[in-house]
Amino acid sequence: MLSEFLVSEMARLATEGALPLHRQLYEAMRRAVLDGKLAAGERLPSSRDLAEDLGLSRNTVMAALNQLGVEGYLVSRVGSGTFVNENLPRPLPRPHVVHTSRPARLSRRGEALSSTFCATQLEVQPFTPGIADFSAFPVLLWQRLQNKHWRMTYPDMLDYNDSGGYAPLRRAVADYLRVFRSVRLDADQVIITSGTQQSLELCAHLLADHGDTVWVEDPAYWGAVKAFMATGLSMHPVPVDDQGVAPSARDEAHPPRLIYVTPSHQYPTGAVMSLARRHQLLAAARVHEAWILEDDYDSEFRFSGPPVSSLEGLDQDGRVLYMGTFSKVLYPGLKLGYLVVPKPLVAPFRQAHYDLNRPGQMPLQAALAEFIEMGHFASALRRARQSYAERRRSLLEALKPCLGPGSRHGAYLSGAEQGLHLCLHLPATTDDVALAARIAKAGLTARPLSAYCLQRTDVKGLVIGYGYAPLAEIEQHGPRLARAINSRITHGPSSF
Ligand SMILES: Cc1ncc(COP(=O)(O)O)c(C=O)c1O
């Protein structure tokens, strides 16, 4: 009986994968013990008999029995043989399983985190916002640099890193931010992270306690919302207008510990925060002893006028933490970004970053440092800026019929001077979710502005990206997008 069971179980295991014979026998015997086919205290046949019954070598049988002995399933008694351990814990009775499609039970936080906010999945189609065109990334050059740094890698470069990142990369980032973003910093204030998401979580963990209030722009960047959800903060939405986030007395009644903003190009409306608002926000941070988290995610792409300076550059109190990412200029899968912290926070942030995230990737960071130092980053940026400017122009041209005094529906654009997306505002009566669904049916993606809102119901429109699709596709599909928008709004549902 036992040998029949073992033979059939081993045959089944053999079809599932290339397990060596002694491992097949071990698995089969373990199953026999766990299923009660071999009872507790039962004496096993001798290894010689088992080998004969199963047609295996005695070594194979011994190897399986030894392993079962080591793991406590079997015990050997000198002179009497091998027995199933009498003291094995009883298996828990299996509940009567009713197979339903009910998902596994999540924590309340897990429910909130996994419920959809904005994008259901990674959609990469013409006009998907937030995605750059990384097809132009100089892959061969990058390969060469990576190979070079792997060849030069010393064992310590393979370890975790507790100093906030590879020093030459931190210096290169500091030089760039000082010159182009008016951020005042020393390289030791730069912490290399795995991107904005990690920078935000680090700030939330270190600067706020569970339940503390974070002011979040409304509408908001979903990545930040999720980071604050995950860290147990209480989000207070502050409305955004054409000058950026606009805190009022109502908001002051919810004193923040953190204030999350995208001042150079509000995500998703694209509003540039006015100087008056910047001062208002800095004053609010001072009054509430709050920290401002400045997410400067796409300021590299400014198409008209000089770059908008950072909010950090105006801060006199050391209350702004500035963060950026390499996801847009290089590629998102690189998973590298940076966080600039005020000097008094350098030591605790480095320590906590080390403890929470065990940062590494030194050879990759070394390759990136050289990429920047040799001027490749600047030329990739120049090329990308030029190419996005053409795409943006083409999209603006295509959207003209949706706008202007001739437009019967009062639509207008915002945020088109910078970044990789723009925002088309539509009247508050528009069902922008239905409009986006209609556009999706045509194989295009424009996200409903209302999907980014936390509390507001008066904001409707479409967030339209021009970073991902090449110029030819924008020229081809732009007019279709405009027709869909116009037909839906002016005449109600009609064919595309
Ligand atoms: C507002 C904002 N911040 C940051 C990022 C990038 O974050 P990460 O560095 O995690 O790729 C994005 C990407 O779309 C964004 O829209």
The ligand as a Gaussian input file, in Angstrom:
#p B3LYP/6-31G(d) Opt

LIG

0 1
 C        3.870000      64.430000      -9.760000
 C        4.841000      63.316000     -10.021000
 N        5.860000      63.127000      -9.171000
 C        6.763000      62.142000      -9.373000
 C        6.681000      61.294000     -10.449000
 C        7.742000      60.253000     -10.701000
 O        7.984000      59.441000      -9.665000
 P        9.054000      58.258000      -9.665000
 O       10.391000      58.862000      -9.379000
 O        8.558000      57.437000      -8.537000
 O        9.037000      57.584000     -11.003000
 C        5.622000      61.420000     -11.325000
 C        5.477000      60.471000     -12.431000
 O        4.577000      60.431000     -13.192000
 C        4.686000      62.474000     -11.118000
 O        3.665000      62.630000     -11.961000

